[in-house]
Amino acid sequence: MAEQLRVLAIAGSLRRASYNRGLVRAAQELAPPSLRIEGFDLAPIPLYDGDVEAQGLPASVQELRERIRAADAVLIATPEYNYSVPGVLKNAIDWASRPPDQPFRDKPLAIVGATPGGFGTARAQHHLRQSFVFLDARVLSRPEVLVAGAGAKFDGEGNLVDEKTRKFLAELLVALEAWVRRLR
């Protein structure tokens, strides 16, 4: 059996029953045995402040950077707010990517997202891809998981129950594993 790969999964929402936290939980359930998906909670990350940075990175930011660095890949589940990336997620990426030695360089990365709207986070995912081009991450281009109409695909606790969407997510995880192994 191939070595088990570690994937750090980040949901761009703080709400416990959010659809995107549900995508992370579903990814943990659906991952092939060769992937171990570990979640990271963005709640402890403070708002970016250059004055705070000048005093040293907060412990929560250091932990995020270390966990990104230690992971074989990163999986981001993003909501879409106002046609873009939610502030909490962009803030965490901004903190994590501060020089020196930002941990996204050459890191395999996949993006998924769920929203009640009709475009399935396409705009937010596009904006994230732009940021990660600048950060020199290796973003998986396909398959895309753009979950539209999320209210009908998750239960009241935020668990992904739609079988077709679960299949798409499982396919993305298989592709992510192959991407990581190919980039090695």
Number of C-alpha atoms within 10 A of each C-alpha: 5 8 8 13 17 19 28 23 28 24 27 26 22 14 12 12 15 21 30 29 29 22 29 27 19 19 24 19 13 18 19 16 11 14 22 19 24 18 18 15 16 19 14 11 20 15 13 15 9 11 8 12 13 8 8 11 16 14 11 18 22 15 15 22 22 14 18 22 18 13 19 21 27 26 24 23 26 30 31 22 13 9 15 18 21 16 13 18 23 17 18 23 20 14 25 23 18 13 8 6 11 17 22 23 16 14 21 24 24 28 25 25 27 29 22 17 13 13 16 22 27 24 17 23 26 15 15 20 20 11 15 20 13 10 17 15 20 21 21 18 14 12 17 17 24 24 26 19 15 23 16 12 20 20 15 11 11 21 19 24 14 13 10 10 20 19 12 15 24 20 18 23 23 16 17 25 21 11 19 18 13 8 10 7
